Amino acid sequence: MTAEPRTKGFYGWWMLFFLWVVYTVPIGFAFYSGTVLYPYMTAETGWARGEVMVGATGVMMLFGLSSPLVAWMVGRMGARVTLAIGGGIVTVASLTMGFVGHIYPLFILLSFLNGLGIALASTIPVQTVVISWFYARRALALGLVLGGGAIGGFLAPQAVALLVEANGGNWHLGWFVISAASLIGIAVSLTAVRNRPEDIGQFPDGALSQEASIAASKRPTRTYRTPVEWKFRDAIRTRALWLLVIAGVFGFWVWDLVYSQAPYHLRDRAFDPETVAFLYSLAIGLSIVGRFAVAALGDIIEPRYLLAFGTLCLIAGGIMFWLASPQVEWAAHLYPLLCGFGMGMSMVSTPAILSNYWGQTAFAPLNGLISPISVIAHAILPPIAGFVHDSMGTYFPVLVVALAGAVLAIIAILLCTPPKPKEGTVSN
């Protein structure tokens, strides 16, 4: 290390702000805003709901299946470059979608490309940087950064929907806005993100020296931290990892149904388009409460208990989502709170558990293993829900399956206790 350690002005707090911006753009605009454009696309093209939801599946499939590639690129090129490459893919794919998205084969292809770009520009690189910069305050840092997705998810879909509605349902403009926003993420990634504190002569949590950083990492914490850096091959043999996978696969099914089908379901229940966009965005926006709750409590209360509580909120929110109608308006306003809070809490608790149980070194490769499994499970639900509604005229059977999956997830979470390191695992 050639740079002298800095004793003032810990850049990690600024890093959280820049990562917040970087994460907000692909998640808020590219991931969530595309969904509010689907009803306008189906109205113009005549596609069935199941057909357009194949596009949502394409986004989610590549978002998950590309995780090993993302982890490899983070390790090889660094998170900063990976984030910029992902933003470039989203920019080009969304711009092209605005021009030729009405051609179904191209719609599917571009959806897959958007999923790849979002994966490269968001979760794994952002979380990896946060974990590199913070140890003692890891849950706080993760919650603050991942809250950007909630704020972006609240504001971006509404802004895009208002623009499209004001222009007579011209969904092409929505994709152009998503493309333009992605350029901001690229600029911030290249100019402000730093992969590790050591790159600028600093140390995790603002420690004044390497010795102080090592000593701080060995101090007792109020939540479990692995005393060793796990090897990937040892981590995948632990029971706790696969219980966490089960929780990740089944725990988010309620959210998958709510976020993908709300623009249709709420219109079916006779809500006007402006209210639909607001309630849809509100559910995403209120997830910031859950994310910040983990930020405040995740270093005090074991994140697995927070994850279980978040999943329980999703169950209650799914029931309210089904009851929502202009006649049962209280349910329409309660479901975004419960679903948003539960999703936000679950989303931040999961990487906190992963890093606390197995350490920084194994985090990215374990994410690369877990994400394809969980995202494939999430990706199949939106088109299934769409096709079930096309054939039966209701989402109820899918909701029942999603609620049952959430119950199974809670059981897995409560059984997911910290793994015990074995001989040969690398010490901190």
N, C-alpha and C positions, 0 to 999 in steps of 0.2 A: 504494500500500500504506500503510495507516494505522497498522497495529500495529508497535510497536518490536520488532526482532529479539530473541529470547531467546538468551542465551549459555549457559544451563544447562538441564538436564532435557529433552533431545531427546525429543519426544513420539512420534517414529517407532517407537521400540522398544515403547512401549505400544500403538501403532497395530497392530503386528504381532500382538500378543496378541488385541486386539479383532477384528481381521480373521480371525484363526485361529478364534475362536468363531463369527463370522458365517458363515464358509465351511464349518465343520464341520456346522452344522445342516442346510442344504439338501442337501449332498452325502451326509453320513453317514446322515441319516434319510430324507429324501424320495427321493433318487436310488437309494441302495443297499438300504435296508430294504424298499422296495416289492417287490423281487425275491424276498425270502424269504417274502413273503405269497402269492405266486402259486400255489405248490403247494396251500396250504390253500383258496384260492379255486377252483381247478380241482376239488379233491375235493368241494367243496360244490355247485358249479354244473354240473359235468360238461363244462366247456369243454375242448377239445383244447389241447395245449401250444402249437400254432401260433396258436390264437385268443387265448390269454392273452398270448402274446408280442407280439401287435399292440399291447397296452397299453404294453409296454416300448419298442416302436418309436415309439409316440405321444410318450412322454416324451422320447426321444432326438431325434425329428424337431423338436419345438418347441424343445428345448434348442439345436439348431443353427440352425434356420430363423429363430428370433427374434433371432439375434445382431446383424443390422443394426439392429433396433429397440433392442436393449440398448445398442449403441454410440451410437446417436442420443440415447437417454435419458441416458446418462452424460455426453455432451457438453452436453446441454440442461439437465438437472436436477441433474447431479452424481451421483457414485457412491452417496453416502449415501442420498439419496432413492430412487434406483433399487433399492438393496438392500432397503429397507423395503417398497417396493411389491411386489417379488418375494416377500418373506416373507409378505405379506398374501395373495397369490394362492395360495401353497402351503398356508397355513393353512386357507383356505376350501375349496379343492379337496380336500384330504386329509380334512377333516371331513365333507364331503359324500360322499366315497368310502366312508367308514365306514358311512354310512347306506344308500346306494343303489348301491354298487359292484357288487352282484350282478346289476344290470340291464345287460346287455352294451352297448347303445348309450351309456348314461351312463358305464360303465366306460371306454370309449374316449374320450369327450369329456373326462372328468375327468383321464385320463392326459395328454392334450394340454395341459390347463390346468396340470397339475403341471409338465410340461416347460417351459412358459413361465415359471412362477413360479421354478423352479430356475435358469433362465438369468438372470433378472433379479436373483436373490439370491445369485449365486455368482461364476463364473469371471471374466468380463470386468470387472465393477465392482471386484472384489477385486484382480485383477492390475493394473488401471489405477491404483488407489490406491497399491499397493506401488511401482510404477514411478515415480510422482510423488514419493514420499518417499525413494527410494534410487536412487543411480547407481553408485557404486564397489562397493557391497555388494549389488548387485541380485540375483544368483543366490542368495546367502545368504538374503536377505529373502523371495524367492519360495519357496524350499525350506521355510523355517520356516512360512510361512503355509499353503502348500498341503499341508503335512504334516497339517493339521487334518482334511482330507478322509480321510486314511488312518486316523487315530485314530478319527474318527467312523465311518468305514466298517467298522472292526474291532469297535467296541463297540456301535454302534446296532443293526445287524442281529441280533446275538446277544441283546441286551436285548429287542428286539421279538419275536424268535422264542421266547424263554423265556416271555414274557408270554402269547403266543398259545397255546403248547403247554400252559401251566399252566391255561389257561381252555378246554381241550377243543378247540383249533383255531379259536377265535373270532377270525378275521382282522380283523373290524371294529375290535377294540380296537387292533390294530396301526396302523391309519390314524388313530385318535384320538390315539395317542401322537405320531405324526409331526406332526399338526396342532398339538398343544400345544408340541412342541419348536420349531416354526417361530416361535412368539410370542417366544421368547428371542432369536432372530436379529433380529427387528424391533426389540426394545427396545435391543439393543446397537448396531445400526446408527444409530438416531436419537440416542442419547445419547453415543456414544463415537467414532464414525468421523468423520474430517475428510478432505475430498477432497484437499487439497494442504497442504504445510507452510506455504505463504504465508498460508493462511487464519487461522493463529494466530501469524503473525509469525516463523516458522521457515523453514529452508532444507534442501534435500535432504542426507541423510547427516549432519545436525547441524552444518552449516557455520554460522559465526558472522555471516556477512553475505552479501549477494547477490554481492559481488565474490569472496569466498572460495569460494562455491558454483560460480561460473563458472570460477574457476581450478582447482578440484578436478575439474571435468568435463573439463578439457583435459589433465590429467596422464596419462601413459602407464599403461595397464593391462595385465595379463598375458593377458587375452583380448581379442578384437577388440571395439571399440566404434565405431560409425559416427561419423565426424568432423563429420557434418552431420545436420540434421533433415530426413528425406525427406518429400517431398510424396506423398500417396496415389497420385496418377496416375503418378508416376515409379516408385514402389515396385512397382506391379502389372506393370510392364514388365520387371522383372528376372527372370532365369532362376532365381536362388536362391529366390525366393518360391514359384515353382511346383514346384520340387524339394521344398521344405518341405511344400507341399500334398500331393504324392505320398506323402511319408513319413508325413504325418498320416493320409491316407486308408487306406493299406495296413498301416501299422505296428502299428495297434491291433486288427486283426481277431482275432488270437489272444485278446487280452484280452476283446473283445466276446463271443466264444464262451464263454470261461471264466466270466466274471462272470454272464452271462445264463442259462447252462445248467447251472452247477454244482449248484444245488439239485436238479435233475432227474437229471443224470448220476450224481452220487454216490449218490443213492437207487437208481438202476438197478443200481449196483455193490454194493448190499446194505449201505451204510453206514446207521446209525441216524440219526433226525432231528437229535439233539443234535450228533453228529459232523459231519453235513452243515453245520449252521449254523456250527459252529466252523471247519471248513476253509474255508467260503465267506468268513467274516469274516476268517480268518487271511490269506488272499490279499490282501484289501483293506488289512488292518492292516499287513502287512509292506511294503506300498508306501511306508510312511513311511521305511523304510531307504533306498530308492531316492531319495526326495524329499530326505532329509537328506544323502545322498551328493552330490547336485547342489548343495545348499546349501554343503557343505564344499569341493567341488571346482570348481563352476561358474564361479568367478572366477579360477581357476588354469588349468584345462584347458578348451579350447574345448567349449562345450556340444554341438556337433554330434557330437563323438566320444563323449560321454556318451550322447547319443541313440542312436547306432548300437549301443553296448554294451547299452543297455537293451532295444533291439529284439531283439538276439541272445539275451538272457535270456528274453524272451517266447517265442522259438522253442523253446528248451530246456524252458521251463515248459509249453508246449502239449503237447509229447511226453510229459512226466511226467503231465500231466492225463489223457491218454488211457490211460496204464498204471495209473493209480491204482485200487486195489481193496483190500479187507481182506487179501487174500493178498499184495499188493505194497504194503505199508503205507508203505515208505520213499518210494515215488513219491507217495503221497497227502500226505505231509508235505513233500516237496521241491517239488512243483508250486506251492504257495502262495508259497514263498520266491522261486522264480525268476520267476513271473508277477507277484507283487506288487512285487518289486524292479524288474523291467523296466518295469512300468507306471509306477511312481512316478518312476523316473529319466527316462523319456520324457516324462511329463506336465510336469515342471518344466523340462526342457531346451528344450522347444518354445517357450514364451513367452520364455525367456531369449534364444534365437536371434532371435526376432522383434523384441524390443526392442533387442538389441545390433546387429543388422544395419540396422534402419530407424529407430530412435529412438522417443522418447516420443510425439511428435506423431502419428505414423502408426500407433501401436500399436493403439488402439481401433478405428479404421476398418478396418485390415487384419484384426484379429480378427473384425470383423463380416463381412468377405468370406470369410475362410478357414473359420470355424466351420460355416456352413451346408453347405459342400461336404464337409468331413470328417465331420460328424455324420450327414449323410444316408447316407454310405457306412457308418458304424457302425450306423445305425438299421436298415438292411435286413437285417443279418446275424442278429440274434436270431430274428425270425419265420421266416426261411429255414431256420435251424437247427432250429427247432421243427417246421416242416412236413416237412423232410427226415426227421427222426426219426419223425414220425407215419406217413410213407409207407414208409420203409426200415428203421426200427427201429434206426438208428445215426446218430451224428454224424460218422463218419469222413470222408465226402466233404467236409463243410464244414471240418473241421480241416485237410485237405490244402490246400484253397484258401487258408485263413487263413495257413498256414505259407509258402506260395508268395508271398503278398502281403507277408509280413514280410521275405523275402529281397529282394524288389524295393524295399522301403522302405529297407533298409540301403544298397543301391546308390545310391539317390537322396540319402540323407543324406550319404554320403561325397563326392558331387559338389556338395553345397550349400555352396560357398565364399562368402565375403563379397562382396556386390555393390559395384561401383565407382560412386561418386556421379557424376552428370553435371552439366553447367552448368545453373544455374537452381534447384538444390536449395538449400534454406535452410540457412545455416551455423548452428552452435550459438552 
